[in-house]
Amino acid sequence: MASNKISLADWQKKMNPQGNKAAVKDDPNLVFSTQSGRVTPKPVVQQVAEAFADGAIRIRRETKGRGGKAVLTITGIARTHDELVLLAAKLKKKCACGGAVKDGVIEIQGDKRDLVEQLLQAEGFKTKWAGG
C-alpha cells in the first residue's frame, strides 16, 4: 500500500511553486510561518458613527429591556469611537452617573435629558429629542 505522505518542504513547493515569500506572507489564514516569523494582522479601521441628514443628534429616553430603569441614548454623532468615549466621559462626569459607548451610541444612565442637552449644545451640537 502506497503512502500519501509528503515532506514539509515538498508541500511548501507544491503550495508555492515560484518560491515567492510575499505570497506566503500575505495569506490571511496564515498564523505563523517559519520563513517569515510571526505574521501580524492588518490593523482594524475604527468605524465612525453615522450622522443624521439634518445634522442634529438625537437624545432618546429608553427603558425597554433595562428592568424599567431609564437610560438616555445619544445617536448621530459622526466621530470615531475614541472621540465618542471622551465625550461620554465628559457627560458622565458632569451628570454624576454611569454610561457606556456601544456601536456608535452613547448611553447615559438616568433621566437627565435637560442637563445632557445643555452640555451637548455647549459642545456645539444641534440636538433634538426623539421618542416619548
Kinemage of the C-alpha trace (Angstrom):
@kinemage 1
@onewidth
@group {chain A} dominant
@subgroup {mainchain}
@vectorlist {calphas} color= white
{ca met a 1} P 0.000 0.000 0.000
{ca ala a 2} L 1.463 3.333 -1.095
{ca ser a 3} L 1.803 6.147 1.402
{ca asn a 4} L 0.412 9.597 0.549
{ca lys a 5} L 2.747 11.340 2.981
{ca ile a 6} L 4.990 14.122 1.682
{ca ser a 7} L 7.666 16.151 3.389
{ca leu a 8} L 7.076 19.707 4.573
{ca ala a 9} L 9.499 21.114 2.003
{ca asp a 10} L 7.687 19.267 -0.822
{ca trp a 11} L 4.325 20.510 0.443
{ca gln a 12} L 5.603 24.116 0.546
{ca lys a 13} L 6.899 23.805 -3.028
{ca lys a 14} L 3.558 22.378 -4.093
{ca met a 15} L 1.646 25.263 -2.444
{ca asn a 16} L 4.029 27.961 -3.709
{ca pro a 17} L 5.864 26.714 -6.835
{ca gln a 18} L 7.579 30.045 -7.615
{ca gly a 19} L 9.094 30.278 -4.113
{ca asn a 20} L 7.593 33.733 -3.653
{ca lys a 21} L 7.781 34.665 0.048
{ca ala a 22} L 5.340 37.580 -0.383
{ca ala a 23} L 2.559 35.210 -1.428
{ca val a 24} L 3.029 33.194 1.748
{ca lys a 25} L 3.270 36.297 3.946
{ca asp a 26} L 0.061 37.875 2.555
{ca asp a 27} L -2.047 34.783 3.210
{ca pro a 28} L -4.771 35.947 5.685
{ca asn a 29} L -5.233 32.412 7.056
{ca leu a 30} L -1.559 32.036 7.988
{ca val a 31} L -0.852 32.497 11.694
{ca phe a 32} L 2.849 31.642 11.790
{ca ser a 33} L 5.403 30.869 9.142
{ca thr a 34} L 8.909 29.576 9.667
{ca gln a 35} L 10.016 31.540 6.596
{ca ser a 36} L 8.995 34.995 7.806
{ca gly a 37} L 8.264 34.611 11.535
{ca arg a 38} L 5.102 35.895 13.204
{ca val a 39} L 2.650 37.395 10.764
{ca thr a 40} L 0.979 40.500 12.180
{ca pro a 41} L -2.662 41.085 11.259
{ca lys a 42} L -3.621 44.200 9.348
{ca pro a 43} L -4.843 46.998 11.641
{ca val a 44} L -8.596 47.236 12.082
{ca val a 45} L -10.066 50.536 10.937
{ca gln a 46} L -12.303 52.092 13.563
{ca gln a 47} L -15.768 52.803 12.306
{ca val a 48} L -17.177 56.260 12.566
{ca ala a 49} L -20.724 56.672 13.842
{ca glu a 50} L -23.197 57.904 11.249
{ca ala a 51} L -24.781 61.355 11.369
{ca phe a 52} L -28.378 62.178 10.513
{ca ala a 53} L -29.147 64.126 7.333
{ca asp a 54} L -30.307 67.238 9.219
{ca gly a 55} L -27.063 67.387 11.226
{ca ala a 56} L -28.816 67.132 14.596
{ca ile a 57} L -28.072 64.450 17.153
{ca arg a 58} L -30.922 62.556 18.812
{ca ile a 59} L -31.401 62.208 22.567
{ca arg a 60} L -33.798 59.391 23.388
{ca arg a 61} L -35.012 58.096 26.763
{ca glu a 62} L -35.303 54.302 26.802
{ca thr a 63} L -36.468 51.830 29.434
{ca lys a 64} L -37.197 48.752 27.330
{ca gly a 65} L -35.033 45.759 28.226
{ca arg a 66} L -33.407 47.573 31.130
{ca gly a 67} L -35.534 46.445 34.050
{ca gly a 68} L -37.610 49.647 33.996
{ca lys a 69} L -34.597 51.888 34.550
{ca ala a 70} L -34.237 54.944 32.324
{ca val a 71} L -31.239 55.310 30.018
{ca leu a 72} L -30.541 58.160 27.609
{ca thr a 73} L -29.177 57.128 24.218
{ca ile a 74} L -27.403 59.735 22.121
{ca thr a 75} L -27.109 58.923 18.411
{ca gly a 76} L -25.984 60.720 15.278
{ca ile a 77} L -22.554 61.932 16.366
{ca ala a 78} L -20.184 61.403 13.438
{ca arg a 79} L -16.973 60.840 15.387
{ca thr a 80} L -14.544 57.979 15.894
{ca his a 81} L -15.017 55.531 18.753
{ca asp a 82} L -12.231 57.142 20.794
{ca glu a 83} L -13.790 60.595 20.452
{ca leu a 84} L -17.181 59.196 21.479
{ca val a 85} L -15.578 57.636 24.565
{ca leu a 86} L -14.075 61.011 25.546
{ca leu a 87} L -17.404 62.802 25.029
{ca ala a 88} L -19.221 60.129 27.047
{ca ala a 89} L -16.677 60.540 29.862
{ca lys a 90} L -17.360 64.296 29.963
{ca leu a 91} L -21.110 63.741 30.046
{ca lys a 92} L -20.870 61.068 32.762
{ca lys a 93} L -18.682 63.307 34.894
{ca lys a 94} L -20.999 66.321 34.577
{ca cys a 95} L -24.147 64.227 35.155
{ca ala a 96} L -22.571 62.239 38.025
{ca cys a 97} L -23.774 58.938 36.581
{ca gly a 98} L -22.598 55.921 34.624
{ca gly a 99} L -22.801 55.107 30.969
{ca ala a 100} L -21.123 53.454 28.002
{ca val a 101} L -20.433 53.696 24.273
{ca lys a 102} L -21.854 50.817 22.230
{ca asp a 103} L -21.842 50.638 18.415
{ca gly a 104} L -21.552 54.408 17.952
{ca val a 105} L -24.286 55.173 20.509
{ca ile a 106} L -23.577 56.916 23.808
{ca glu a 107} L -25.651 55.588 26.711
{ca ile a 108} L -26.074 57.683 29.854
{ca gln a 109} L -27.750 56.126 32.896
{ca gly a 110} L -30.688 58.002 34.386
{ca asp a 111} L -33.158 60.537 33.012
{ca lys a 112} L -31.133 63.763 32.749
{ca arg a 113} L -32.323 64.949 29.340
{ca asp a 114} L -32.224 68.664 30.143
{ca leu a 115} L -28.697 68.584 31.534
{ca val a 116} L -27.375 66.375 28.725
{ca glu a 117} L -28.972 68.639 26.124
{ca gln a 118} L -27.365 71.725 27.666
{ca leu a 119} L -23.958 70.069 27.818
{ca leu a 120} L -24.141 68.892 24.200
{ca gln a 121} L -25.245 72.315 22.981
{ca ala a 122} L -22.315 73.840 24.889
{ca glu a 123} L -20.051 71.442 22.935
{ca gly a 124} L -21.517 72.862 19.697
{ca phe a 125} L -24.012 70.139 18.761
{ca lys a 126} L -27.514 70.722 17.423
{ca thr a 127} L -29.819 68.460 19.459
{ca lys a 128} L -33.303 67.004 19.098
{ca trp a 129} L -35.334 64.905 21.483
{ca ala a 130} L -36.513 61.634 19.970
{ca gly a 131} L -39.160 59.259 21.230
{ca gly a 132} L -41.590 59.955 24.050
